[in-house]
Amino acid sequence: MLFKAKKIKGYKLNSINGEIGSIRDCYFDDRHWAIRYLVVETGNWLTGRMVLISPHSLSHIDMETETIAVSLTKKQIEESPPYDSEKPVSKQYEDAYNNYYGIPMYWNGPYMWGPYPYISKKVMDVTGKPEKIEKTWESNLRSTSQVRGYFLKVNDGEIGHVDDFVIDEETWAIRYLIVDTRNWLPGKKVLLSPEWIDSVSWIESKVYVHLDKSVIKQSPDYTEDSMITRDYEAGLHLHYNKDGYWTESDKPKSH
């Protein structure tokens, strides 16, 4: 299932033994463009404290009730490494977090989820290390709210800004950026895959894509009410002459 990041903002999270709070934001890495943590406001439960929840701990999204089931207890979450929302998420924090919950470290390995192409529910051994460590890489986490609003630069100009993100529930990968072209093509939004991005200037708040405006203008229409079916995705990838992620999602990311 594909869903939009804005859609789940405010969703309630239910632990094994009760509600823990609501989603405020999401952190993703700038290499695989995969959601690494949900930022959760705990409200009165932990006196305003925010916590991070990894997709490893999410078991089900219910769009009707706007809730997400978390396979953790309140006690586990309360005793997790404290998260300071005023500071960037450091590698030291992530090391402590992953060791505490016993989950694979996504930067240890060539795949989206480290040693695995998909989220593994398998707990690590007591040493706190994955069974097999491949190549490691230095991750930089970005928030979806931070990148929303970045401008899109193509070969022959600017086409608009990032309006939202389309997320894959199975892998928690960001499959598409939703780009609002209102100042160029009023009323039109387009989908672009992170795989098609050439570079991102985090300083300039700009995303660079090696495409021409004429190609983007003729891309399949997308609206807020559009259902992103596999047929739609196939047509989108065909238009841009790109392979679908569903045909190569088990391949390691190149360095």
C-alpha positions as CSV (number, residue, x, y, z in Angstrom):
1,M,0.0,0.0,0.0
2,L,1.2,3.5,-0.8
3,F,0.2,6.5,1.3
4,K,1.1,10.1,1.7
5,A,3.2,11.5,4.5
6,K,0.8,14.4,5.2
7,K,-2.0,11.9,5.5
8,I,-0.6,10.1,8.5
9,K,0.4,13.3,10.4
10,G,-1.7,13.3,13.5
11,Y,-2.4,9.5,13.4
12,K,-2.6,7.9,16.8
13,L,-0.1,5.2,17.8
14,N,-1.3,2.3,19.9
15,S,1.3,0.3,21.8
16,I,0.6,-3.2,23.1
17,N,-0.9,-1.8,26.2
18,G,-2.3,1.6,25.3
19,E,-2.1,4.8,23.2
20,I,1.3,6.5,23.2
21,G,0.7,9.6,21.2
22,S,0.4,11.0,17.7
23,I,2.7,11.4,14.7
24,R,4.3,14.8,14.3
25,D,6.9,14.2,11.6
26,C,9.0,11.6,9.8
27,Y,12.8,11.3,9.4
28,F,14.3,9.7,6.3
29,D,17.8,9.2,5.2
30,D,19.3,11.0,2.2
31,R,20.7,7.9,0.5
32,H,17.9,5.3,0.2
33,W,15.1,7.8,0.9
34,A,13.5,5.5,3.4
35,I,11.6,6.5,6.5
36,R,13.8,5.6,9.5
37,Y,11.7,7.0,12.4
38,L,8.3,8.5,13.2
39,V,8.5,11.5,15.5
40,V,5.8,10.9,18.1
41,E,4.3,13.5,20.5
42,T,3.4,11.7,23.7
43,G,1.2,14.5,25.1
44,N,0.2,14.1,28.7
45,W,1.5,10.5,28.9
46,L,5.2,11.5,29.1
47,T,4.6,15.2,29.9
48,G,5.2,16.5,26.5
49,R,8.2,14.3,25.7
50,M,8.7,13.2,22.1
51,V,9.9,9.8,21.1
52,L,11.1,8.1,17.9
53,I,9.5,4.9,16.7
54,S,11.2,2.8,14.0
55,P,9.2,1.1,11.2
56,H,10.6,-2.1,12.6
57,S,8.2,-1.7,15.5
58,L,5.1,-0.9,13.4
59,S,2.7,-3.7,12.7
60,H,-0.4,-2.3,11.0
61,I,-1.8,1.0,9.6
62,D,-5.5,1.5,9.8
63,M,-6.5,4.3,7.5
64,E,-10.2,4.2,8.6
65,T,-9.5,4.8,12.3
66,E,-6.3,6.8,11.6
67,T,-4.3,4.6,14.0
68,I,-1.0,2.7,13.7
69,A,-0.3,-0.4,15.9
70,V,3.1,-0.5,17.5
71,S,4.6,-3.8,18.7
72,L,6.1,-2.3,21.9
73,T,4.9,-1.8,25.4
74,K,4.6,1.6,27.1
75,K,7.4,0.7,29.4
76,Q,9.8,-0.2,26.6
77,I,9.1,3.2,25.0
78,E,9.3,5.1,28.2
79,E,12.7,3.6,29.0
80,S,14.1,4.1,25.5
81,P,17.1,6.4,24.9
82,P,15.8,10.0,25.4
83,Y,15.3,12.0,22.2
84,D,16.1,15.7,22.1
85,S,13.9,17.3,19.4
86,E,16.1,20.4,19.5
87,K,19.2,18.6,18.1
88,P,19.9,16.5,15.0
89,V,19.7,12.8,15.4
90,S,23.3,11.7,15.9
91,K,24.9,8.4,15.0
92,Q,25.6,7.8,18.7
93,Y,21.9,8.2,19.4
94,E,21.0,5.8,16.6
95,D,23.6,3.2,17.9
96,A,22.0,3.4,21.4
97,Y,18.5,3.3,20.0
98,N,19.1,0.2,17.8
99,N,21.0,-1.6,20.5
100,Y,18.2,-0.9,23.0
101,Y,15.5,-2.3,20.8
102,G,17.6,-5.0,19.3
103,I,17.0,-4.1,15.6
104,P,19.4,-4.3,12.7
105,M,21.3,-1.1,12.0
106,Y,20.3,0.1,8.5
107,W,23.6,1.6,7.6
108,N,25.4,-1.8,8.1
109,G,24.9,-3.4,4.7
110,P,24.2,-2.7,1.0
111,Y,20.4,-2.8,1.2
112,M,17.7,-0.4,2.1
113,W,17.5,-2.0,5.6
114,G,21.2,-2.8,6.0
115,P,21.7,-6.5,5.7
116,Y,18.1,-6.9,4.4
117,P,16.2,-5.5,1.4
118,Y,13.0,-5.4,3.5
119,I,12.2,-4.6,7.2
120,S,13.2,-7.6,9.2
121,K,11.3,-8.4,12.4
122,K,14.2,-10.6,13.5
123,V,15.8,-9.4,16.7
124,M,19.6,-9.1,16.8
125,D,21.7,-11.2,19.2
126,V,22.9,-9.9,22.6
127,T,26.0,-8.3,21.1
128,G,23.8,-5.8,19.4
129,K,25.2,-6.5,15.9
130,P,23.5,-7.8,12.8
131,E,24.4,-11.4,11.8
132,K,26.3,-10.2,8.8
133,I,27.8,-6.7,8.3
134,E,28.5,-5.6,4.7
135,K,29.6,-2.2,3.6
136,T,28.7,0.7,5.9
137,W,27.7,4.2,5.0
138,E,27.2,7.5,6.8
139,S,23.6,8.4,7.0
140,N,22.1,11.9,7.2
141,L,18.6,12.2,8.4
142,R,16.1,14.7,7.1
143,S,12.6,15.5,8.1
144,T,9.7,15.4,5.7
145,S,8.5,18.7,7.0
146,Q,11.9,20.3,6.4
147,V,12.1,19.1,2.8
148,R,8.5,19.9,2.0
149,G,8.8,23.2,0.1
150,Y,12.1,22.5,-1.6
151,F,12.2,23.8,-5.2
152,L,12.6,21.4,-8.2
153,K,15.1,22.4,-10.8
154,V,15.2,20.7,-14.2
155,N,17.3,21.2,-17.3
156,D,15.5,24.2,-18.5
157,G,14.2,25.9,-15.4
158,E,12.2,25.5,-12.2
159,I,8.9,23.5,-12.2
160,G,7.6,23.9,-8.7
161,H,8.2,22.7,-5.1
162,V,7.9,19.5,-3.1
163,D,4.4,19.3,-1.7
164,D,4.4,15.8,-0.1
165,F,5.9,12.3,-0.2
166,V,4.4,9.0,-1.2
167,I,5.5,6.2,1.1
168,D,5.5,2.4,0.6
169,E,4.0,0.6,3.7
170,E,6.0,-2.6,3.0
171,T,9.4,-1.1,3.0
172,W,8.8,2.4,4.3
173,A,10.6,3.7,1.3
174,I,9.7,7.1,-0.2
175,R,8.6,6.1,-3.7
176,Y,7.7,9.5,-5.0
177,L,7.9,13.2,-4.4
178,I,4.6,15.0,-5.1
179,V,5.6,18.2,-6.9
180,D,3.2,21.1,-7.0
181,T,3.7,23.0,-10.3
182,R,1.1,25.8,-9.6
183,N,3.4,28.6,-10.7
184,W,4.3,26.8,-14.0
185,L,1.3,24.6,-14.8
186,P,-1.6,25.8,-12.6
187,G,-3.6,22.9,-11.1
188,K,-1.1,20.2,-12.1
189,K,0.9,18.1,-9.7
190,V,3.4,15.5,-10.8
191,L,5.1,12.5,-9.3
192,L,8.9,12.1,-9.4
193,S,10.8,9.2,-8.0
194,P,13.8,9.9,-5.7
195,E,15.7,7.4,-7.9
196,W,15.5,10.0,-10.7
197,I,17.0,12.8,-8.6
198,D,20.5,13.9,-9.7
199,S,21.3,15.8,-6.5
200,V,19.9,17.7,-3.6
201,S,21.3,21.0,-2.3
202,W,20.3,20.9,1.3
203,I,21.9,24.4,1.8
204,E,19.9,25.9,-1.1
205,S,16.8,23.8,-0.4
206,K,16.7,22.7,-4.0
207,V,16.2,19.3,-5.8
208,Y,17.9,18.8,-9.2
209,V,16.5,16.4,-11.8
210,H,17.9,15.8,-15.2
211,L,14.6,16.1,-17.1
212,D,13.1,18.7,-19.5
213,K,10.0,20.7,-18.8
214,S,8.3,19.3,-22.0
215,V,8.7,15.7,-20.7
216,I,7.3,16.5,-17.3
217,K,4.4,18.5,-18.8
218,Q,3.3,15.4,-20.7
219,S,3.6,13.1,-17.7
220,P,0.5,11.2,-16.5
221,D,-1.9,13.4,-14.6
222,Y,-1.9,13.2,-10.8
223,T,-4.5,14.7,-8.4
224,E,-5.0,14.4,-4.7
225,D,-7.8,12.0,-5.3
226,S,-5.8,9.8,-7.7
227,M,-5.3,6.2,-6.8
228,I,-1.7,5.2,-7.4
229,T,-2.3,1.8,-8.8
230,R,0.4,-0.4,-10.3
231,D,-1.0,0.3,-13.8
232,Y,-0.6,4.0,-13.1
233,E,3.0,3.5,-11.8
234,A,3.8,1.4,-14.8
235,G,2.6,4.1,-17.1
236,L,4.5,6.7,-15.2
237,H,7.8,4.8,-15.4
238,L,7.2,4.0,-19.1
239,H,6.7,7.7,-19.8
240,Y,10.1,8.5,-18.2
241,N,11.7,5.4,-19.7
242,K,12.6,4.2,-16.2
243,D,12.5,0.7,-14.6
244,G,9.9,0.2,-11.9
245,Y,11.2,-0.1,-8.3
246,W,9.1,-3.3,-8.0
247,T,11.4,-5.0,-10.4
248,E,14.6,-4.2,-8.6
249,S,13.8,-3.5,-5.0
250,D,15.8,-6.5,-3.8
251,K,19.0,-5.2,-5.3
252,P,21.7,-3.5,-3.1
253,K,22.2,0.3,-3.4
254,S,25.3,1.1,-5.4
255,H,28.0,3.2,-3.7
